[in-house]
């Protein structure tokens, strides 16, 4: 297993899903990264040599923020929204959906676990 920023990358997966284990790397970023390296899609992590592995992670360091920095960035945005008393900040503090999702029938999981606050 390869280790990158405290995440173990599984060897038995192809390159695109294996890179998605890293936080903030989605399908699109992993596709761009593999296109820059010239690797075809069904390319397994087992077939990487150390040279291509080091190039991938050199590119990843420039491509992404660290996991802790990105989580801090998201949390700062949420606290900023709640500090300025915006509607989205209020929805965050009440643990309700923020982006317009339906709550009449689709909030069953939150109700079941008691995550929704009663007003």
VOGU-3710 file (C-alpha; in Angstrom, 3 decimals, decimal comma):
1> xxxxxxxxxx> 0,000/0,000/0,000  1,102/3,503/-0,771  0,737/6,202/1,866  -0,133/9,800/1,015  -1,097/12,352/3,691  -2,108/9,700/6,223  -4,303/7,834/3,732  -3,495/4,358/2,501  -4,119/3,935/-1,202  -5,344/0,420/-2,015
11> xxxxxxxxxx> -3,302/-1,537/-4,543  -6,110/-3,661/-5,965  -8,088/-0,717/-7,433  -7,681/1,161/-10,652  -6,016/4,562/-10,596  -9,099/6,813/-10,622  -11,044/5,265/-7,699  -7,838/4,748/-5,734  -6,981/8,449/-5,904  -10,481/9,328/-4,713
21> xxxxxxxxxx> -9,592/7,876/-1,302  -7,700/11,129/-0,701  -9,965/13,853/0,640  -10,748/16,605/-1,917  -9,849/14,406/-4,896  -12,898/13,529/-6,930  -13,469/11,826/-10,241  -12,674/14,925/-12,283  -9,343/15,725/-10,592  -8,200/12,124/-10,798
31> xxxxxxxxxx> -9,156/12,018/-14,488  -7,173/15,198/-15,198  -4,209/13,829/-13,271  -4,162/10,550/-15,177  -4,497/12,430/-18,482  -1,485/14,595/-17,597  0,544/11,455/-16,964  -0,745/9,733/-20,083  -2,117/6,718/-18,236  -5,081/4,882/-19,737
41> xxxxxxxxxx> -8,229/4,424/-17,645  -8,089/0,787/-16,518  -4,636/1,270/-14,997  -4,113/-0,518/-11,705  -2,064/0,864/-8,840  -0,152/-2,453/-8,761  1,410/-1,576/-12,124  2,868/1,741/-10,953  6,583/1,902/-10,499  8,150/4,217/-7,948
51> xxxxxxxxxx> 8,940/6,879/-10,539  5,337/7,302/-11,769  4,080/7,071/-8,188  6,372/9,911/-7,126  5,253/12,019/-10,117  1,589/11,441/-9,232  2,069/12,601/-5,681  4,229/15,538/-6,696  1,322/16,672/-8,885  -1,168/15,971/-6,094
61> xxxxxxxxxx> 0,713/18,211/-3,691  0,291/21,099/-6,102  -3,263/20,134/-7,015  -4,901/19,937/-3,599  -5,060/21,589/-0,244  -4,287/19,409/2,729  -7,174/17,579/4,326  -6,969/19,562/7,551  -6,683/22,900/5,717  -9,675/22,109/3,530
71> xxxxxxxxxx> -11,840/21,038/6,467  -10,831/24,196/8,330  -11,751/26,256/5,264  -15,219/24,659/5,083  -15,816/25,094/8,821  -14,733/28,747/8,669  -17,226/29,368/5,866  -20,041/27,769/7,870  -19,237/29,786/10,991  -19,031/32,961/8,891
81> xxxxxxxxxx> -22,502/32,278/7,510  -23,916/31,738/10,977  -22,138/34,816/12,357  -23,695/37,132/9,790  -27,120/35,574/10,472  -27,701/34,473/6,897  -30,417/31,997/5,986  -27,885/29,308/5,113  -26,109/29,832/8,438  -29,398/29,475/10,282
91> xxxxxxxxxx> -30,103/26,208/8,426  -26,635/24,954/9,379  -27,136/25,716/13,065  -30,536/23,979/13,067  -29,040/20,930/11,278  -31,486/21,299/8,405  -30,758/20,956/4,698  -29,168/24,100/3,313  -29,449/23,757/-0,444  -33,214/23,491/-0,834
101> xxxxxxxxxx> -33,749/19,792/-0,275  -37,174/18,553/0,703  -37,688/18,004/4,428  -41,289/16,836/4,559  -40,568/13,286/3,510  -36,810/12,995/3,045  -35,483/13,917/6,487  -36,353/10,576/8,056  -32,774/9,686/8,906  -32,219/12,933/10,746
111> xxxxxxxxx> -35,486/12,519/12,632  -34,715/8,913/13,514  -31,332/9,741/15,030  -32,620/12,867/16,737  -30,377/15,236/14,816  -33,104/17,716/13,906  -33,629/20,377/16,516  -37,195/21,117/17,465  -37,955/24,827/17,320
//
